[in-house]
Amino acid sequence: MKQLTVTLLILTFIFSTISFAQEIAILKYNGGGDWYSNPTALPNLISYCNINLNTTIKDKPQVVEAGNSSIFQYPFIHMTGHGNVFFSPSDAQNLHDYLLSGGFLHIDDNYGMEPYLRKELVKIFPDKELEEIGKNHEIFKDKFVFKEGLPKIHEHNSKRPQAFGFFHEARLVLLFTYESDLGDGWEDPSVHNDPKEIREKALKMGANIINYAFKH
């Protein structure tokens, strides 16, 4: 009986992991920032990944709140916006536990989020420094190659695109893409009228991020 119970627990874990691996979510946060911006971005990225990476991600991403335990159901969570961000102590602790237990958070600054975000990230990892990720990192090589690192999708100013992150035991757990605006490149073509090659570049970079999150 004991052996049967252990076997059932293992099978339950395996099937749960398989199910969770096929859903991703958008992070809803407090502070007044537009967490809901770029509504067509993630569905388009999901479609691209399902075609080009052979993933089977559900078409519609879920919405999860930073302090809700449901975030542990998703191997990948996306966060974006233009404005203010605020994490309560319980939000920060929940995100900290999620990331250290195997989760992955991608934050894409849609121009304007960065000054608010940095002070909130300290709450999640008070003992870590946000590191710039070099162009030789795996996330820029696996599946699609970006020799110069993070691509520039929308030119709002002359600043170069930068990728920052937090690492835990050599695993990148949080990726912050800055001065790139990947999400705008994932949106429907009619939203920003981006050339096809720009959208393709953004989608390929997004696919690399999804691929890394699912593999690690």
C-alpha positions, 0 to 999 in steps of 0.5 A: 500500500505504501509503495502504491501511495508513493507511485500515485504521488509521483504520477500526480506530480508528473502529470501536473508538471506536464499540464502546467508547462503548457500555460503561461501568464501575465503578471498583474501588479499594483501601483497604477501601471498599465500591466494590461498593455500590449494585449495582442503581444503574448497571444502572438508570441504563443502562436509563434512558439507553438509553430516554431518551437513545437510547444503546445502552450494554451492560446490565451495567457492567464492573468495572475496577481503578484501575491497569489499562490496561483503563480506557482502553476506557471513556468513563465510569467510575463510583466510589462507596462509604462508606469508605476509598479508597487509590490507589497511585502507579501507580493515580493515574498511570493515572487521570491519563492516562485523564482527560487522554486523554478519559476521564471519572470520576464519583465519587458519595459514598455518605456517608462517602467524602469525607474519604478521597477528597480526599487521594487526588485530590491524587495524581491532580492534584497541580497542580489544585484541586478546584473547585465546579461552579456551577448554570449549568454545561452538565451541569445543563442539557443534556437535563434542566434542574436550575435549582438545580444538583445535587439532594438525593436522600437527606437524611442531614443538613442539608448542601447537595448540592455538585458538585465537579470537575477541569477540563482545557482547559475540559473537566470530566474528573472529577465528584465529587457530594457530599451528594446520594447519586445512586446510592441514587436509581438503585437498585431502588425496593424498596431505599430505598423512595424516591418515584417523583419522587425516583428520577426526579430522580436518574436524570435527573441521572445521564443528564445526567452520562452525556450530558456524558461521551459528548459530551466 
